[in-house]
Amino acid sequence: MERNHTIMQFFEWHTPADGNHWKRLKELAPQLKANGLDSVWLPPVTKGQSAQDNGYGVYDHYDLGEFDQKGTIKTKYGSKEELLDAIQVCHENEISVYIDVVMNHLAGADETETFQVVEVDPMDRNKEISEPFEIEGWTKFNYENRHGKYSDFKWNYSHFSGTDYDQKNDRKGIFRIVGENKHWNENVDNEFGNFDYLMYADIDYNHPDVKKEMVSWGKWLADTTGCDGYRLDAIKHINHDFIKEFATELMAHRGENFYFVGEFWNPQLAACQKYLDHVEFKIDLFDVALHYKLHEASIKGRNFDLTTIFDNTLVKTHPLNAVTFVDNHDSQPDESLESWVEDWFKPSAYALILLRKDGYPCVFYGDFFGIGGDHPITGKKDALTPLLYARQEKAYGEQDDYFDHPNTIGWVRRGVPEIAHSGCAVVISNGEDGEKRMLIGKERAGQTWHDITRSRKEQITIGKDGYGVFPVTGGSVSVWAESE
């Protein structure tokens, strides 16, 4: 009997830039596994444009903390040796490792070049607001301190489709590079007319040499680290055909089980469905729609109808391709997509992703261990640990939903014979104290059940008819299971 699988996003935006994060992972791996977390999503492991860069301002894809570049040998998170060491310890603890790969842009170029561009309207990138003119752009990547090790590919303006800064006139804008076969890619999200351009020097996936180099790099990274899959950053800005080709090539190279989850940040369900169809379901997607529902529920409190929580979500329509999450590094306070699920609702939100049969849930480091920075937030490890335990030991078997009241919902997992004492009853309230009468099964008659979250102290006895009446305190969640 296969146990439930759970990912931890092993970083938050303010993870200390002390170069010790891979050491932290190595140290915490046994604890993560004991908590039922059997996969980790690592931040970008490649050299950023500075020692403080989170990895999303990627400078050199082939520098995993090995070369003296951008004023540092280590990345923000550590050295190449420490990374490989941490991955090995994860594997020894039967934890899969998914690496965040940033393929949309490059940052921190070594030199400028002069080339022709047209300026486009930031609100409609298909609209040109200038004639072609010359700029001096940061687009030359020489990697002199790497001396061609692993790859002798050097980037120049012909490998990019756009940039946002003209050194010559010290001016910002969105500048589309012009020339033969130069245009925004059409296979991208259509926000702002065309959302090919996101930031920095935008990689041009219309260019055959670029595609070849990036596939080759993807294989090199997987071979070098021995990782088990990739989290694909910012894919709504990258040629959908390339993402499909990349995933296909990597699976042929590393095996069909090499895992992909894409960050397609679009709460519109139809767009996500269209994307999955296009890439032929080779990758999973984060359930952004569900995240926004959880956020809304936390803001509206008792005015949110809990029976609708899964309406128009990916986990409801595409359960096998949905990675569910409550929050992440972009949605945390003060970040680019801030939509932080409020504290009071967080345990309920986690119960909704951890204790149901559908979706591949991802626990955020910032929720578990806390968030740093100028406005620190304490971690909720004590509240989340019982839910993770319930996922690991209890949340198995058939699922019966009792989504019959706007402020109090519940569901039962019937359990499976292969896992002793499995099965649970979950009740969530966003209003007053409530209760749910739910069928556990006649074979459970006479059993005593308790609340794993410990928010309710009483014991519940399952009746002869197989039913139990399970209480919940207002504004919280209770997870009832057989007392062992």
C-alpha positions, 0 to 999 in steps of 0.5 A, a space after each residue: 500500500 503506497 503512502 500519501 506523498 507530500 512536498 515541502 517548498 524548502 525556502 521562503 523569500 527571506 531565507 538567510 543569505 548566509 550560504 548555509 541553506 543546503 546545510 540546513 536541508 541536510 540537517 533537517 532531512 530526517 525530521 522532514 521525513 518523520 513528519 511525512 514530507 517525502 519530497 522537497 522543492 528546492 530554490 534555484 540552485 544556479 548562480 544568481 546576479 549576486 550573493 543575495 539573489 534568491 536565484 530567480 535573477 539567474 546569471 549562470 545556469 552551469 554555476 551551482 556554487 562552484 566558480 568565483 562569479 558575481 563576487 561569490 563562489 557560493 550561491 545564496 544557499 551554499 556551495 555545489 558540494 553542499 548541494 550535492 551532499 544535501 541531495 544525497 542525504 535526502 535520498 538516503 531518507 527517501 525524500 525526492 528532490 525537485 529543483 526550481 529551474 528558471 529558464 525565462 530570462 538571464 540577469 547580470 550580464 558581463 558586458 553591454 552590446 549595441 543593437 536595434 530595438 523597438 519600444 513597446 507599450 508595457 500594457 500592450 506589448 504588441 503595440 509598438 510606440 517607437 520606430 526601430 532605434 539603437 540601444 546599449 543593452 546588457 546582453 553579453 554573458 561571457 562567464 570568463 571565470 568558468 573557462 567554458 567548463 560544462 558548456 562553451 555557450 556564450 549568450 549575446 543579444 541574438 539569443 534574447 527577444 527583449 530587454 528593459 534597460 538602455 545603458 546609453 540613455 540610462 532609460 527603462 522601458 520594454 524594448 523588443 529586439 529587432 532583426 531576422 526572425 525576431 518577434 515575441 513568442 506567440 505560445 505564451 500567456 496573452 496578458 498585456 497582449 503578449 506576456 513573453 517579456 517578464 524581466 531582465 534579458 528575455 530568452 528567445 525560444 524562437 532561436 534553435 541554438 537557444 532551445 538546443 542549449 537549454 535542453 542540453 543544460 536541463 539534462 546536465 543539471 539532472 545528471 549532475 545533481 541526481 534530482 528527481 524532477 523540476 519545478 518550472 518557473 514562470 512558464 506562462 512567459 515561455 514558449 509552451 511548445 518548448 516546455 513540452 519539448 523540454 519535458 519530453 526530452 528530459 523524461 526520455 533522458 532520465 526516465 518516465 518518472 522524472 517529475 515536473 510541476 509548472 508555475 502557471 500563475 493564472 487563476 483562470 481555470 480554462 487557461 490552465 486546462 488549455 495549457 495542460 492539453 497543450 503540453 499533453 499532461 506531461 507536467 502538473 500545475 500548481 492550483 493557483 485558483 484554489 490558493 486564491 479561494 483559500 485566501 478569499 475564505 480567510 479574508 471573508 470569514 463567516 461570509 464565505 460559503 465553505 461549500 464552494 471552496 473547490 468550485 472552479 479549482 484545478 484539483 476538482 477538474 484535473 485531480 491528477 495534475 494539481 499540486 495544491 498549496 496554501 501559500 508560497 514565496 510569491 504570495 507571502 507578505 510584501 512579495 510580488 503576488 501577495 495574497 497571504 492566507 490569514 493565520 486563523 484559517 491556515 490550519 483549515 486551509 492545510 486540512 483542505 489540501 492534506 486530508 483529501 484524496 485529490 491533489 499533490 499537496 505542498 507545504 510552505 517552509 514559511 508556514 512551517 518554520 516561519 518567515 524572516 525579513 523586516 516583518 517576521 512571522 512565526 512558524 506554525 509547525 505545532 499546528 501543522 504537525 498533527 495534520 501531517 501526521 493525519 495525512 501520513 497515518 489516517 487520510 486513506 480510503 474512500 471519501 464521503 463529503 458533507 458539504 451541506 452548510 455554508 459555515 461548517 463542512 466535513 468529510 470522512 475518509 473510510 480508511 484501508 485495511 492495510 494501514 491499521 487504525 486508518 480513517 478520519 473525520 474532518 470538520 471545518 468551521 468558519 463561523 460559530 461552534 458546529 458539529 457534523 453527524 457523519 457515517 464512519 461505518 458499522 464495522 467501527 461501532 463502539 470505537 472511541 475517536 479523539 481530535 488529533 489537533 487537540 482543539 477538542 478534548 472530548 472523546 466521541 463513541 461511534 454509534 451502533 449505526 456507524 455514525 458519529 457526531 463530530 464537534 468543531 470549535 468556531 473558526 477552526 478545524 478538528 480531525 477525528 480519528 480512532 484512539 489507539 
